[in-house]
Amino acid sequence: MTTAYLAAEGFTEQLLGDLRHVEAVHGRLVVAHGKPQTAPWAQNVWLEPRPYKVKSIKDAAKILRAMQRSWWPYATQLHRRTELIQAELPHVSAKPLPFPAPPPPYPLGAWMLLDEKTMLASPRCSSPFPNGSPSFVEFKEGPPSRAYLKLFEALTRLGKMPGPGDRCLELGASPGGWTWVLARLGPEVVTFDRAPLDPAVAAMPGVEHHLGDAFLAKPETIGPIDWLFSDVICYPEKLYDFVRLWLDAGLCKNFVCTLKFQGSEHYGVIPRFLAIPGAEVFHLSANKHELTFALTAP
């Protein structure tokens, strides 16, 4: 059994550092022996990759269609031949997704040409989006930064989000990209940052902004919350201690937090986040040198 991992753009080295029993590397796609491994730097995981001998463009398309309807290619070479094979397959829409909306319900397979006569294909993948990268309908007016796309992606991936009646705490909110998303969903949003929010965001219903150190927003001063969001710039170890504080207090069950790295010396905190029962750590297509920690209540 093998599994293939498509690294996030620019993070193949980090992915290779996480994986054992690597058999081959094709651009950003890393093939490893065995069952799926924990791979936070993977944008998409090919769960059932197998090589197939193909006689022609039409033969390759026939093999793929016999397995399922929907496919998306990944190419490092033979780009024109890849395009011709994909053209023989049923059309897959990659149009931007409106938020909030569920991801596509159908399975999306992934394939690539290893050479003109050999194709690697997996009918099942971890992501329903092309090469693990969703796109969303963007807003030219409203959000004060493009950070809102990061939260669009995280909440869509989780399949759960706050709503009316919920209480959210957000750290590092300024200028308010995430706050704008949350306020539109209807919960109460308590935000902390040393800088002010964009005035239009601060005026949105349910938003309460506090100027000052975000890490002073402790359980004993804030009280029960339903969600904790953080896009604050800090060492990830400090963020872990803060998350642990809320978990130990038992006053929050849903978390979406960005782990921001300046170098590899802080990667050691990733297993600590993953050791939290039910936790996920993953790379969003909107992340840079960052990972996202998420934990949601059943």
Secondary structure, 3 states (H helix, E strand, C coil): CEEEEEECCCCHHHHHHHCCCEEEEECCEEEEECCCCCCCCEEEEECCCEEEECCCHHHHHHHHHHHCCCEEECCCCCHHHHHHHHHCCCCCCCCCECCCCCCCCCCCEEEEEEECCEEEEECCECCCCHHHCCCECCCCCCCCCCCHHHHHHHHHHHCCCCCCCCEEEEECCCCCHHHHHHHHHCCEEEEEECCCCCHHHHCCCCEEEEECCHHHCCHHHHCCCCEEEECCCCCHHHHHHHHHHHHHHCCCCEEEEEEECCCHHHHHHHHHHHCCCCCEEECCCCCCCEEEEEECCC
